[in-house]
Amino acid sequence: PGAGPAPAATPDGPVPGRVAAPASWRRIVPQALVVAFLAGGTTAFVAADKSVRLTVDGQSRTLHTFADDVGELLASEGLGVSAHDLVAPARGAALGDGDEVVVRYGRPLQLTLDGQSRQVWTTADTVEAALRQFGIRVEGAHLSVPRTAPVPRTGLTLAVRTERSVTFMADGDETTIRTNAATVQEALAQAGIVLSGQDTTSVPPDSFPRDGQTVTVLRVTGTREVREERIPFETERVEDDTLFAGTELVEQPGRAGTRRVTYVLRTVNGVRQTPRQVAEETVREPVTQLVKVGTKPLPASVAGAEGLDWPALARCESGGRADATDPSGTYGGLYQFDVRTWQALGGSGRPQDASGAEQTYRAKKLYVQRGAAPWPHCGRRLYR
């Protein structure tokens, strides 16, 4: 019989009854373990990798990523986004193999729509797309830039005048047009209505025509008229202690001035308007009236003239009116003094301009001098 396997070896030598493993097996087992470990790791690596389609402002590309959600993908690609930007799906959405992520950056738009300005943001990349995004009808509208123009990331200034309906009332006719005009005057020309001379409209011609607005055309004719007008004089009153209280004396009569005033007389649609002053020229300045006002106290009595019925005399001479004058203008006041006698008694000016108390005082002085003779018809009433 052949020889069996050699006994297993020990440090001290072969062990009786055991067979030693060949050296080739000792090498294969560790290598197999390493390969198995590496195979399992590769499977995990492949499972975390995703193929994703990323579209940024219309530019698409496919890439591989280990990101778990959209936000991680954008961060790994260095794509910063703000509140004005569009990201779909949302940044917090989970990311799977084969998904598509779309990013559209916001663009500032300084928009003037029918005369009203404001800043808005859009993710559209053309003017027409932006206007449709805002619900602005572009058909028939006037745009400051072509509707096909791109909207850059830095923004764009855009003026839009939409088509509007405006009605004009002119010369008894009504005309309605569709227009994107910037001013009422421009729309008026589009309607074939001509303004001439002083003609105008019910709203400022340079104002913005609103949708549904009705504008009336005003046919205006006008002439100028020059009028001479009176300038009233002022009155200045000065106290004078040489005059008895209650007496007023005109030191300098006032005189009215004159001015030349130019007016425009307009007729609007056949209706005459209120004259409008457009120029004024002073022809003659007014002269101020100066009036002296007495402050001197009247004497309490006149010796020799008290106890008489002075009211009765006044009623007989003048009806008891201090400002009365006779038809000839020679005599005036309660007691019908002439000016010469009045002034000889110390009066100033005319007797009818003095107070009743002063007139009675001077009548008493006259009575002391001449008795009742100055009043031949009424003097007897002093004694009743």
TORTI-799554 format. One record per residue (C-alpha): residue in one letter; y, x, z. Coordinates in pm, 1 decimal, decimal comma. Layout:
REM residues N
+---+----------+----------+----------+
| r |       c2 |       c1 |       c3 |
+---+----------+----------+----------+
| a |        Y |        X |        Z |
...
+---+----------+----------+----------+
//
This chain:
REM residues 384
+---+----------+----------+----------+
| r |       c2 |       c1 |       c3 |
+---+----------+----------+----------+
| p |      0,0 |      0,0 |      0,0 |
| g |    359,3 |     98,9 |    -68,3 |
| a |    601,0 |    191,2 |    195,1 |
| g |    822,1 |    -89,3 |    349,3 |
| p |   1194,3 |    -79,8 |    398,7 |
| a |   1336,2 |    191,0 |    613,5 |
| p |   1422,3 |    100,2 |    970,7 |
| a |   1785,2 |     14,9 |   1048,7 |
| a |   1981,7 |    311,4 |   1163,1 |
| t |   2171,1 |    339,0 |   1489,5 |
| p |   2392,4 |    609,2 |   1615,2 |
| d |   2086,9 |    750,1 |   1776,2 |
| g |   1874,0 |    693,8 |   1467,0 |
| p |   1674,9 |    414,8 |   1297,7 |
| v |   1579,1 |    103,0 |   1500,0 |
| p |   1212,7 |     32,0 |   1472,4 |
| g |   1133,4 |   -308,7 |   1304,2 |
| r |   1493,4 |   -368,8 |   1145,1 |
| v |   1602,6 |   -315,4 |    788,7 |
| a |   1946,7 |   -153,8 |    725,0 |
| a |   2196,9 |   -327,2 |    481,3 |
| p |   2266,6 |   -142,6 |    164,8 |
| a |   2611,3 |     26,6 |    137,6 |
| s |   2710,9 |   -186,9 |   -168,2 |
| w |   2700,6 |   -513,5 |     35,1 |
| r |   2923,7 |   -365,1 |    298,9 |
| r |   3188,8 |   -312,8 |     30,6 |
| i |   3161,9 |   -657,8 |   -145,3 |
| v |   3200,7 |   -888,2 |    158,3 |
| p |   3561,3 |   -784,9 |    259,6 |
| q |   3677,7 |   -797,3 |   -101,7 |
| a |   3544,2 |  -1154,4 |   -138,7 |
| l |   3735,1 |  -1263,6 |    167,9 |
| v |   4063,5 |  -1122,5 |     29,9 |
| v |   4014,5 |  -1293,8 |   -305,3 |
| a |   3946,3 |  -1628,4 |   -135,8 |
| f |   4268,8 |  -1596,5 |     67,7 |
| l |   4476,4 |  -1510,8 |   -234,8 |
| a |   4330,0 |  -1798,5 |   -432,6 |
| g |   4433,8 |  -2049,2 |   -164,1 |
| g |   4793,8 |  -1910,4 |   -149,7 |
| t |   4839,0 |  -1935,4 |   -524,7 |
| t |   4742,0 |  -2302,1 |   -514,4 |
| a |   5019,6 |  -2372,0 |   -253,6 |
| f |   5275,4 |  -2176,2 |   -456,2 |
| v |   5200,8 |  -2373,2 |   -772,6 |
| a |   5220,0 |  -2702,4 |   -582,7 |
| a |   5585,3 |  -2630,5 |   -455,9 |
| d |   5723,9 |  -2540,1 |   -799,8 |
| k |   5884,3 |  -2832,6 |   -996,6 |
| s |   6002,5 |  -2867,2 |  -1353,5 |
| v |   6338,2 |  -3051,3 |  -1353,7 |
| r |   6581,7 |  -3153,2 |  -1628,3 |
| l |   6948,9 |  -3090,6 |  -1525,7 |
| t |   7235,6 |  -3236,9 |  -1731,0 |
| v |   7591,9 |  -3126,1 |  -1645,0 |
| d |   7875,7 |  -3294,1 |  -1837,8 |
| g |   7636,2 |  -3373,0 |  -2124,0 |
| q |   7479,3 |  -3024,2 |  -2140,8 |
| s |   7104,4 |  -3038,8 |  -2058,4 |
| r |   6850,1 |  -2774,4 |  -1968,0 |
| t |   6503,1 |  -2765,8 |  -1809,3 |
| l |   6443,4 |  -2539,2 |  -1510,5 |
| h |   6186,2 |  -2465,7 |  -1239,0 |
| t |   6288,1 |  -2508,2 |   -878,2 |
| f |   6143,0 |  -2509,3 |   -525,8 |
| a |   6425,4 |  -2744,1 |   -402,5 |
| d |   6311,0 |  -3044,9 |   -198,7 |
| d |   6609,1 |  -3269,7 |   -286,4 |
| v |   6899,3 |  -3298,8 |   -531,6 |
| g |   7148,3 |  -3134,3 |   -294,7 |
| e |   6931,5 |  -2822,9 |   -262,6 |
| l |   6897,4 |  -2806,5 |   -641,3 |
| l |   7274,6 |  -2821,2 |   -692,9 |
| a |   7330,8 |  -2559,0 |   -423,6 |
| s |   7072,2 |  -2326,8 |   -576,9 |
| e |   7244,9 |  -2362,0 |   -915,2 |
| g |   7589,7 |  -2301,1 |   -764,9 |
| l |   7716,8 |  -2646,6 |   -863,6 |
| g |   7979,4 |  -2767,7 |   -618,1 |
| v |   8061,4 |  -3140,0 |   -631,3 |
| s |   8334,7 |  -3354,1 |   -471,7 |
| a |   8396,9 |  -3720,2 |   -399,1 |
| h |   8537,7 |  -3767,7 |   -751,3 |
| d |   8219,3 |  -3637,0 |   -919,5 |
| l |   7914,0 |  -3839,3 |  -1025,4 |
| v |   7566,2 |  -3721,3 |   -917,1 |
| a |   7254,2 |  -3922,0 |  -1005,6 |
| p |   7027,2 |  -3950,6 |   -819,2 |
| a |   7230,7 |  -3906,9 |   -499,3 |
| r |   7241,8 |  -3564,6 |   -339,5 |
| g |   7007,7 |  -3668,0 |    -58,8 |
| a |   6737,5 |  -3803,4 |   -293,4 |
| a |   6397,2 |  -3631,1 |   -290,4 |
| l |   6319,3 |  -3420,9 |   -595,0 |
| g |   5987,5 |  -3443,5 |   -778,8 |
| d |   5828,7 |  -3272,4 |  -1074,4 |
| g |   5963,9 |  -3406,2 |  -1403,8 |
| d |   6277,4 |  -3564,8 |  -1250,1 |
| e |   6616,8 |  -3561,9 |  -1426,0 |
| v |   6944,0 |  -3492,2 |  -1242,6 |
| v |   7279,0 |  -3580,9 |  -1402,2 |
| v |   7615,3 |  -3438,7 |  -1290,9 |
| r |   7947,7 |  -3557,1 |  -1435,3 |
| y |   8262,3 |  -3393,7 |  -1297,9 |
| g |   8568,9 |  -3603,2 |  -1214,1 |
| r |   8887,7 |  -3545,8 |  -1412,5 |
| p |   9240,3 |  -3639,6 |  -1293,8 |
| l |   9425,6 |  -3874,4 |  -1527,3 |
| q |   9801,6 |  -3935,2 |  -1493,9 |
| l |   9797,3 |  -4282,1 |  -1643,7 |
| t |  10104,5 |  -4486,4 |  -1740,2 |
| l |   9984,7 |  -4835,2 |  -1826,2 |
| d |  10246,7 |  -5075,2 |  -1964,3 |
| g |  10525,1 |  -4887,9 |  -1786,2 |
| q |  10345,7 |  -4850,9 |  -1448,9 |
| s |  10236,3 |  -4496,4 |  -1355,8 |
| r |   9955,5 |  -4386,8 |  -1122,0 |
| q |   9695,3 |  -4110,3 |  -1089,6 |
| v |   9329,7 |  -4204,5 |  -1137,2 |
| w |   9001,8 |  -4013,9 |  -1167,7 |
| t |   8742,4 |  -4049,5 |  -1440,2 |
| t |   8405,0 |  -3894,3 |  -1520,0 |
| a |   8443,0 |  -3983,6 |  -1888,2 |
| d |   8487,9 |  -3695,0 |  -2129,0 |
| t |   8701,5 |  -3877,2 |  -2389,8 |
| v |   9014,7 |  -4090,3 |  -2370,5 |
| e |   8843,0 |  -4396,8 |  -2516,3 |
| a |   8551,2 |  -4372,3 |  -2272,4 |
| a |   8792,0 |  -4332,4 |  -1979,7 |
| l |   8991,5 |  -4641,5 |  -2077,9 |
| r |   8674,8 |  -4846,0 |  -2110,1 |
| q |   8568,6 |  -4718,4 |  -1767,9 |
| f |   8892,4 |  -4866,2 |  -1626,2 |
| g |   8851,4 |  -5191,1 |  -1820,6 |
| i |   9157,9 |  -5128,1 |  -2038,5 |
| r |   9137,4 |  -5288,3 |  -2381,0 |
| v |   9215,8 |  -5027,3 |  -2644,3 |
| e |   9214,3 |  -5259,3 |  -2946,3 |
| g |   9572,5 |  -5290,7 |  -3069,0 |
| a |   9701,1 |  -5058,7 |  -2795,9 |
| h |   9938,8 |  -4766,7 |  -2847,4 |
| l |   9808,2 |  -4438,7 |  -2699,5 |
| s |  10012,2 |  -4124,0 |  -2643,9 |
| v |   9707,9 |  -3914,5 |  -2743,0 |
| p |   9423,5 |  -4001,4 |  -2985,4 |
| r |   9148,9 |  -4214,3 |  -2836,0 |
| t |   8891,7 |  -3953,7 |  -2946,1 |
| a |   9071,2 |  -3673,7 |  -2760,7 |
| p |   8865,9 |  -3500,8 |  -2487,5 |
| v |   8960,4 |  -3525,5 |  -2121,0 |
| p |   8946,4 |  -3168,7 |  -1984,8 |
| r |   8838,5 |  -3081,6 |  -1631,2 |
| t |   9201,6 |  -2993,0 |  -1553,8 |
| g |   9311,4 |  -3347,8 |  -1634,2 |
| l |   9531,9 |  -3527,0 |  -1883,9 |
| t |   9857,6 |  -3722,4 |  -1902,0 |
| l |   9811,5 |  -4049,5 |  -2088,3 |
| a |  10049,9 |  -4336,2 |  -2169,5 |
| v |   9904,0 |  -4667,1 |  -2283,5 |
| r |  10089,2 |  -4973,4 |  -2408,6 |
| t |   9848,6 |  -5261,0 |  -2452,6 |
| e |   9904,9 |  -5535,5 |  -2705,7 |
| r |  10105,7 |  -5823,0 |  -2557,5 |
| s |  10231,1 |  -6165,3 |  -2658,9 |
| v |  10612,9 |  -6202,9 |  -2656,4 |
| t |  10815,9 |  -6509,4 |  -2759,4 |
| f |  11174,3 |  -6493,3 |  -2888,9 |
| m |  11414,1 |  -6789,7 |  -2890,0 |
| a |  11681,5 |  -6723,8 |  -3151,8 |
| d |  11912,5 |  -6946,4 |  -3356,3 |
| g |  11718,4 |  -7258,3 |  -3259,1 |
| d |  11381,6 |  -7111,6 |  -3366,1 |
| e |  11085,1 |  -6990,6 |  -3160,9 |
| t |  10895,7 |  -6679,7 |  -3276,0 |
| t |  10584,0 |  -6541,4 |  -3102,0 |
| i |  10443,0 |  -6199,6 |  -3192,9 |
| r |  10169,2 |  -5963,7 |  -3074,5 |
| t |  10318,6 |  -5623,3 |  -3003,3 |
| n |  10266,5 |  -5293,5 |  -2823,5 |
| a |  10638,4 |  -5213,1 |  -2837,9 |
| a |  10796,6 |  -5001,6 |  -2565,5 |
| t |  11122,0 |  -5204,5 |  -2544,4 |
| v |  11241,6 |  -5558,7 |  -2602,3 |
| q |  11472,8 |  -5428,5 |  -2875,0 |
| e |  11178,4 |  -5269,5 |  -3057,6 |
| a |  10977,1 |  -5591,0 |  -3034,4 |
| l |  11280,5 |  -5784,5 |  -3156,4 |
| a |  11292,0 |  -5569,4 |  -3470,0 |
| q |  10918,4 |  -5628,7 |  -3524,3 |
| a |  10990,3 |  -6003,2 |  -3511,8 |
| g |  11252,9 |  -5960,4 |  -3784,3 |
| i |  11542,0 |  -6071,7 |  -3561,8 |
| v |  11869,6 |  -5880,9 |  -3602,0 |
| l |  12138,3 |  -5835,9 |  -3336,0 |
| s |  12491,1 |  -5783,6 |  -3461,0 |
| g |  12833,8 |  -5737,5 |  -3306,1 |
| q |  12824,5 |  -5833,5 |  -2937,2 |
| d |  12485,5 |  -6007,8 |  -2957,9 |
| t |  12238,2 |  -5932,4 |  -2679,1 |
| t |  11927,3 |  -6073,4 |  -2509,5 |
| s |  11856,7 |  -6261,3 |  -2186,7 |
| v |  11688,7 |  -5946,3 |  -2049,2 |
| p |  11809,3 |  -5586,9 |  -2097,9 |
| p |  11722,6 |  -5479,6 |  -2454,4 |
| d |  11577,0 |  -5151,3 |  -2324,7 |
| s |  11345,5 |  -5322,9 |  -2071,7 |
| f |  10965,4 |  -5332,6 |  -2112,0 |
| p |  10836,6 |  -5653,2 |  -2276,2 |
| r |  10574,8 |  -5822,3 |  -2055,2 |
| d |  10278,7 |  -6024,4 |  -2175,2 |
| g |  10372,5 |  -6392,4 |  -2204,6 |
| q |  10745,5 |  -6321,0 |  -2167,2 |
| t |  11005,4 |  -6542,3 |  -2333,7 |
| v |  11329,5 |  -6372,3 |  -2440,1 |
| t |  11639,2 |  -6562,0 |  -2552,0 |
| v |  11869,3 |  -6408,6 |  -2809,5 |
| l |  12236,6 |  -6456,1 |  -2715,7 |
| r |  12475,6 |  -6480,1 |  -3008,9 |
| v |  12808,3 |  -6362,8 |  -2868,9 |
| t |  13159,2 |  -6389,0 |  -3013,9 |
| g |  13463,3 |  -6273,0 |  -2822,7 |
| t |  13841,3 |  -6242,5 |  -2833,1 |
| r |  14103,2 |  -6088,3 |  -2605,5 |
| e |  14389,4 |  -6271,8 |  -2440,0 |
| v |  14687,9 |  -6119,3 |  -2254,6 |
| r |  14853,8 |  -6324,6 |  -1979,8 |
| e |  15166,5 |  -6268,0 |  -1769,3 |
| e |  15083,4 |  -6346,6 |  -1404,8 |
| r |  15294,1 |  -6368,3 |  -1089,2 |
| i |  15246,3 |  -6118,6 |   -804,9 |
| p |  15338,4 |  -6288,9 |   -474,1 |
| f |  15580,3 |  -6105,6 |   -244,1 |
| e |  15506,3 |  -6019,7 |    116,4 |
| t |  15722,1 |  -6117,0 |    415,7 |
| e |  15817,0 |  -5871,2 |    688,7 |
| r |  15950,0 |  -6017,3 |   1015,3 |
| v |  16169,6 |  -5804,7 |   1245,4 |
| e |  16288,8 |  -5903,1 |   1592,9 |
| d |  16666,5 |  -5910,4 |   1643,7 |
| d |  16822,8 |  -5944,6 |   1989,4 |
| t |  17159,5 |  -6046,5 |   1844,3 |
| l |  17014,5 |  -6378,3 |   1727,0 |
| f |  16921,3 |  -6656,8 |   1963,7 |
| a |  16553,5 |  -6722,6 |   2021,3 |
| g |  16411,9 |  -6966,2 |   1767,2 |
| t |  16650,4 |  -6848,8 |   1495,8 |
| e |  16521,2 |  -6680,8 |   1181,7 |
| l |  16753,9 |  -6519,7 |    932,5 |
| v |  16648,0 |  -6403,9 |    585,1 |
| e |  16800,5 |  -6057,4 |    560,5 |
| q |  16653,1 |  -5980,6 |    217,5 |
| p |  16510,2 |  -6253,8 |     -3,8 |
| g |  16167,6 |  -6181,5 |   -145,0 |
| r |  16104,2 |  -6167,1 |   -516,7 |
| a |  15772,9 |  -6212,4 |   -692,4 |
| g |  15649,4 |  -5939,0 |   -924,1 |
| t |  15482,7 |  -5968,6 |  -1263,4 |
| r |  15164,1 |  -5822,5 |  -1404,5 |
| r |  15013,5 |  -5826,6 |  -1750,9 |
| v |  14639,0 |  -5907,4 |  -1741,8 |
| t |  14397,4 |  -5879,9 |  -2034,3 |
| y |  14096,4 |  -6113,9 |  -2044,0 |
| v |  13792,9 |  -6124,6 |  -2270,8 |
| l |  13708,1 |  -6475,2 |  -2383,4 |
| r |  13341,4 |  -6501,1 |  -2485,9 |
| t |  13137,9 |  -6771,0 |  -2648,9 |
| v |  12758,5 |  -6743,2 |  -2602,7 |
| n |  12542,9 |  -6953,5 |  -2834,4 |
| g |  12845,4 |  -7178,3 |  -2887,2 |
| v |  12926,7 |  -7222,0 |  -2515,7 |
| r |  13261,9 |  -7090,1 |  -2389,4 |
| q |  13222,1 |  -6858,7 |  -2087,9 |
| t |  13454,3 |  -6795,3 |  -1793,7 |
| p |  13725,1 |  -6544,6 |  -1895,7 |
| r |  13649,6 |  -6190,4 |  -1774,9 |
| q |  13933,5 |  -5958,9 |  -1671,8 |
| v |  13911,9 |  -5617,7 |  -1838,3 |
| a |  14259,3 |  -5466,1 |  -1786,1 |
| e |  14569,2 |  -5504,8 |  -1570,4 |
| e |  14921,6 |  -5358,9 |  -1589,1 |
| t |  15207,7 |  -5413,6 |  -1341,6 |
| v |  15528,9 |  -5502,8 |  -1524,2 |
| r |  15753,3 |  -5556,0 |  -1219,6 |
| e |  15678,0 |  -5475,3 |   -856,3 |
| p |  15734,5 |  -5754,4 |   -600,1 |
| v |  16019,8 |  -5724,8 |   -346,1 |
| t |  15931,0 |  -5776,0 |     20,3 |
| q |  16124,4 |  -6048,6 |    202,6 |
| l |  16285,3 |  -5930,1 |    527,3 |
| v |  16331,5 |  -6189,0 |    802,2 |
| k |  16514,9 |  -6132,7 |   1130,0 |
| v |  16367,4 |  -6323,6 |   1423,0 |
| g |  16602,9 |  -6396,4 |   1712,4 |
| t |  16504,6 |  -6298,6 |   2065,4 |
| k |  16837,1 |  -6353,0 |   2251,9 |
| p |  16806,6 |  -6622,5 |   2521,0 |
| l |  17029,7 |  -6929,4 |   2474,1 |
| p |  17295,4 |  -7000,6 |   2742,6 |
| a |  17187,8 |  -7259,9 |   2992,1 |
| s |  17498,9 |  -7475,3 |   2930,6 |
| v |  17846,0 |  -7493,5 |   2776,8 |
| a |  18118,6 |  -7594,6 |   3020,0 |
| g |  18305,9 |  -7905,7 |   2907,8 |
| a |  18032,1 |  -8025,1 |   2673,4 |
| e |  17753,2 |  -8124,5 |   2908,1 |
| g |  17657,2 |  -8482,6 |   2989,3 |
| l |  17719,3 |  -8606,0 |   2636,5 |
| d |  17462,0 |  -8779,0 |   2415,7 |
| w |  17389,7 |  -8498,6 |   2170,1 |
| p |  17059,6 |  -8647,0 |   2045,3 |
| a |  17244,7 |  -8964,3 |   1945,9 |
| l |  17498,3 |  -8762,2 |   1747,8 |
| a |  17218,5 |  -8569,3 |   1575,2 |
| r |  17039,7 |  -8890,7 |   1475,7 |
| c |  17357,3 |  -9026,4 |   1327,4 |
| e |  17449,4 |  -8709,7 |   1134,7 |
| s |  17107,7 |  -8593,1 |   1006,2 |
| g |  16840,0 |  -8834,0 |   1119,0 |
| g |  16749,6 |  -8580,9 |   1388,9 |
| r |  16620,3 |  -8321,4 |   1137,1 |
| a |  16718,0 |  -7961,2 |   1209,8 |
| d |  16665,2 |  -7855,6 |    844,8 |
| a |  16855,7 |  -8144,5 |    685,0 |
| t |  17121,4 |  -8084,5 |    415,3 |
| d |  17361,4 |  -8325,8 |    248,4 |
| p |  17324,2 |  -8403,1 |   -126,2 |
| s |  17598,5 |  -8156,6 |   -219,1 |
| g |  17435,8 |  -7872,9 |    -19,7 |
| t |  17762,2 |  -7807,9 |    164,2 |
| y |  17656,0 |  -7929,3 |    509,9 |
| g |  17333,4 |  -7865,7 |    694,2 |
| g |  17144,0 |  -7892,8 |   1022,1 |
| l |  17137,2 |  -8148,1 |   1302,4 |
| y |  17513,8 |  -8173,3 |   1316,2 |
| q |  17592,8 |  -8107,7 |    950,0 |
| f |  17784,5 |  -7782,2 |    987,3 |
| d |  17934,6 |  -7614,7 |    684,1 |
| v |  17846,8 |  -7244,8 |    662,3 |
| r |  18201,8 |  -7124,7 |    730,8 |
| t |  18230,9 |  -7324,0 |   1055,6 |
| w |  17880,1 |  -7221,4 |   1160,1 |
| q |  17949,2 |  -6853,0 |   1121,7 |
| a |  18290,0 |  -6887,1 |   1291,9 |
| l |  18098,9 |  -7016,8 |   1596,4 |
| g |  17881,1 |  -6700,9 |   1596,6 |
| g |  17592,7 |  -6831,7 |   1389,9 |
| s |  17414,6 |  -6622,5 |   1126,5 |
| g |  17306,3 |  -6735,9 |    783,6 |
| r |  17290,9 |  -7111,6 |    731,9 |
| p |  17289,7 |  -7367,9 |   1014,3 |
| q |  16978,9 |  -7546,7 |    884,8 |
| d |  16781,1 |  -7221,6 |    922,7 |
| a |  16854,4 |  -7194,4 |   1296,9 |
| s |  16656,8 |  -7357,9 |   1573,3 |
| g |  16758,6 |  -7701,6 |   1699,9 |
| a |  16849,3 |  -7553,5 |   2037,4 |
| e |  17090,0 |  -7304,3 |   1880,7 |
| q |  17246,1 |  -7574,3 |   1663,3 |
| t |  17308,4 |  -7788,4 |   1971,3 |
| y |  17456,2 |  -7490,8 |   2155,0 |
| r |  17702,4 |  -7417,8 |   1874,5 |
| a |  17787,8 |  -7787,9 |   1838,7 |
| k |  17883,7 |  -7788,3 |   2205,0 |
| k |  18106,5 |  -7485,2 |   2148,3 |
| l |  18272,6 |  -7667,0 |   1858,9 |
| y |  18324,3 |  -7975,9 |   2078,5 |
| v |  18497,5 |  -7761,3 |   2345,0 |
| q |  18734,6 |  -7634,2 |   2076,5 |
| r |  18802,7 |  -7954,7 |   1881,0 |
| g |  18646,4 |  -8250,3 |   2060,6 |
| a |  18462,5 |  -8511,1 |   1852,2 |
| a |  18698,6 |  -8467,9 |   1554,3 |
| p |  18449,5 |  -8266,4 |   1343,3 |
| w |  18228,1 |  -8578,1 |   1335,2 |
| p |  18472,5 |  -8855,6 |   1239,4 |
| h |  18204,4 |  -9121,8 |   1173,0 |
| c |  17939,2 |  -9033,2 |   1433,8 |
| g |  18142,1 |  -8857,6 |   1708,3 |
| r |  18177,4 |  -9177,0 |   1908,9 |
| r |  17799,4 |  -9177,1 |   1972,4 |
| l |  17847,7 |  -8884,2 |   2211,0 |
| y |  17991,8 |  -9123,9 |   2468,7 |
| r |  17731,6 |  -9396,4 |   2477,5 |
+---+----------+----------+----------+
//
